[in-house]
Amino acid sequence: MSTFASNHDISRLREVQTWSISPENFDGAKGGGGRATEGTGARCARDLGVGWKVSPSVDIQGGQTHELAYIAGPARITHLWLTTHRDHWRTLVLRAYWDGADEPAIEVPLGDFFAMGWGQFAQVSSAMIAVNPNGGFNSYWPMPFDSGARLTIENLTGEVATVYYQVTFETGVDVSDSGYLHAQYRRSNPLPELQTHPILTGVVGKGHYVGTYLAWAVNSPGWWGEGEIKFYLDGDDKFPTIAGTGTEDYFGGAWNFDVPGRGYTEFSTPYLGMPQVLRPDGLYNSQQRFGMYRWHVPDPIHFHQDLTVDIQALGWKSGGRYNPLHDDIASTALFYLDRPTTTRPELPGPDELAIPGDPRRPS
């Protein structure tokens, strides 16, 4: 069976059961929805009573972690919908733990997991991630597990964050040949002299790489996307097996993403896109910023022993020479692996996660 649930024939009847966890049914129990007598909507429903949107969301206090879902397996999460105010997109951290592991396989700022790394809305219309007005986050990444799953959100700020969410999953599925979904976040701010940005470092095991999201801020004038992405597979040392030809090429564009007469042009397609272009405003927002995604769903990058991925930041300087840049690059890497934990970076602290120039800094 493929890792991707979307590969099955939608017309085929299957012996599976669908469940859903939300603030209206915290454990997803059969017949357990809409029973709340207390919750964030209780005052609004005071004339209507039980069953009338009494508990549609949760308030996560500053510095606290809320358990979104605990699910006994085997099962597969098929859809995650979530929304919160954009002030919290960089300061809430999404984590997922598979099969009782103490360490998370997914550990990413909420907005970056949903291809929204700059705290501002942009429409994303891809097959795996959809972001809809005004901040409706949807993930269709299949998340299979064998014995259990635990999803949490941590609030890194001192302010209350109100979060609405729904986790949909299936039981009765065969996950015996499925990998565990991993997602890792890294940030170079700024990228050091003559160094590449590490997207993934020294992952050991068998799996396939399925996605890259980059929140890229340009720190100098001129074009910034000549750099190549490289995949070091199964013992590759100095030189990679897979080497791209340029940043805009990897994300499916060409010629600087420049449509004549329009300049940088946003696009969002099922598996690749640049849905966000934030232009300078002539005042405090002085740097150009971009959000780009590439989902390797039809073309996963398979590895059998280990995987490292990095990307260069290159522009141009006089004499037709490449110019190594010092940009602000935040990456989210997604991959399926044959084990529930692997090497992962330490998550940056609130100050290191903060968006430059944004007054809504973590407190």
ZIVENGI-V967382 format. One record per residue. N is the residue number from 1. PHI is phi in whole degrees, 0 to 359 (none if undefined). NEAR is the number of other ideal C-beta (glycine too) atoms within 8 Angstrom. Layout:
BEGIN
N PHI NEAR
N PHI NEAR
END
This chain:
BEGIN
1 none 4
2 293 6
3 299 8
4 268 7
5 299 9
6 292 7
7 284 5
8 281 8
9 291 4
10 296 4
11 277 3
12 283 6
13 282 2
14 233 6
15 272 3
16 233 8
17 235 6
18 260 7
19 227 11
20 210 11
21 247 13
22 204 11
23 297 12
24 270 10
25 200 12
26 298 6
27 251 7
28 72 12
29 297 6
30 299 4
31 68 4
32 264 8
33 275 8
34 71 8
35 263 8
36 296 11
37 250 6
38 226 6
39 160 10
40 293 10
41 255 11
42 299 12
43 295 5
44 294 6
45 261 11
46 296 6
47 270 4
48 247 6
49 91 6
50 301 8
51 94 7
52 247 7
53 56 8
54 282 15
55 224 12
56 275 11
57 208 12
58 232 9
59 257 9
60 261 13
61 291 7
62 303 9
63 79 7
64 255 8
65 243 8
66 252 11
67 277 8
68 292 9
69 201 10
70 235 9
71 229 15
72 278 6
73 252 12
74 285 11
75 197 14
76 216 14
77 286 13
78 251 9
79 204 10
80 233 13
81 247 10
82 201 11
83 209 9
84 201 13
85 295 7
86 298 11
87 303 8
88 256 13
89 295 13
90 261 14
91 248 14
92 256 16
93 246 12
94 271 13
95 228 11
96 224 14
97 241 14
98 249 12
99 53 11
100 77 5
101 296 10
102 280 4
103 253 7
104 283 9
105 273 16
106 246 11
107 210 12
108 214 12
109 307 14
110 306 16
111 299 12
112 292 15
113 299 12
114 259 13
115 62 13
116 230 18
117 275 14
118 251 11
119 69 12
120 227 8
121 286 9
122 214 10
123 291 9
124 241 14
125 238 8
126 256 15
127 289 8
128 259 10
129 231 14
130 234 9
131 238 15
132 240 6
133 304 6
134 244 4
135 109 12
136 276 10
137 268 13
138 229 12
139 241 10
140 248 11
141 295 10
142 296 13
143 234 11
144 276 15
145 204 16
146 262 8
147 242 8
148 177 11
149 224 16
150 225 10
151 247 14
152 225 12
153 230 14
154 255 10
155 262 17
156 278 10
157 265 12
158 265 5
159 251 8
160 288 8
161 243 13
162 269 11
163 232 15
164 256 10
165 201 13
166 209 11
167 246 15
168 255 11
169 212 15
170 241 12
171 245 10
172 83 7
173 261 10
174 269 6
175 248 12
176 297 4
177 247 5
178 261 11
179 271 10
180 269 15
181 284 14
182 239 13
183 217 13
184 233 11
185 244 14
186 219 11
187 221 11
188 246 13
189 214 9
190 273 8
191 292 13
192 294 7
193 305 5
194 57 4
195 245 7
196 264 10
197 276 13
198 280 10
199 270 11
200 209 11
201 228 7
202 60 6
203 287 14
204 250 7
205 135 10
206 252 7
207 182 13
208 211 12
209 275 15
210 233 12
211 191 14
212 227 13
213 239 12
214 237 14
215 256 13
216 241 13
217 248 12
218 272 11
219 253 9
220 208 9
221 293 2
222 98 7
223 288 7
224 232 13
225 250 10
226 278 11
227 294 12
228 263 10
229 266 14
230 227 12
231 244 13
232 262 11
233 249 12
234 49 9
235 96 6
236 305 9
237 250 5
238 286 2
239 241 4
240 271 9
241 285 7
242 244 8
243 231 8
244 283 10
245 246 6
246 161 10
247 297 15
248 293 11
249 292 10
250 300 12
251 271 12
252 89 9
253 258 9
254 196 5
255 50 6
256 68 7
257 56 11
258 257 9
259 273 7
260 308 4
261 89 4
262 240 7
263 73 6
264 308 12
265 233 9
266 292 10
267 206 8
268 215 10
269 236 9
270 306 5
271 235 12
272 202 9
273 179 14
274 233 14
275 284 14
276 231 12
277 232 10
278 255 9
279 265 6
280 300 7
281 255 7
282 82 3
283 225 5
284 280 5
285 274 8
286 271 7
287 252 10
288 284 10
289 225 12
290 223 14
291 235 16
292 224 11
293 227 16
294 216 11
295 260 13
296 273 12
297 273 10
298 288 4
299 224 5
300 300 9
301 260 12
302 274 6
303 220 12
304 240 5
305 232 8
306 198 12
307 209 14
308 227 12
309 227 14
310 216 10
311 219 16
312 271 12
313 241 14
314 228 11
315 238 12
316 234 9
317 225 7
318 302 4
319 76 4
320 66 4
321 255 7
322 292 8
323 238 9
324 297 9
325 254 13
326 238 10
327 277 14
328 263 13
329 236 15
330 243 14
331 236 14
332 237 15
333 250 13
334 239 11
335 203 14
336 259 12
337 224 13
338 280 7
339 215 7
340 281 9
341 224 9
342 201 10
343 300 6
344 211 9
345 281 7
346 288 3
347 293 7
348 300 7
349 284 6
350 305 10
351 294 7
352 286 8
353 276 12
354 300 10
355 275 7
356 302 8
357 80 7
358 273 8
359 292 4
360 273 5
361 279 8
362 302 10
363 240 6
END
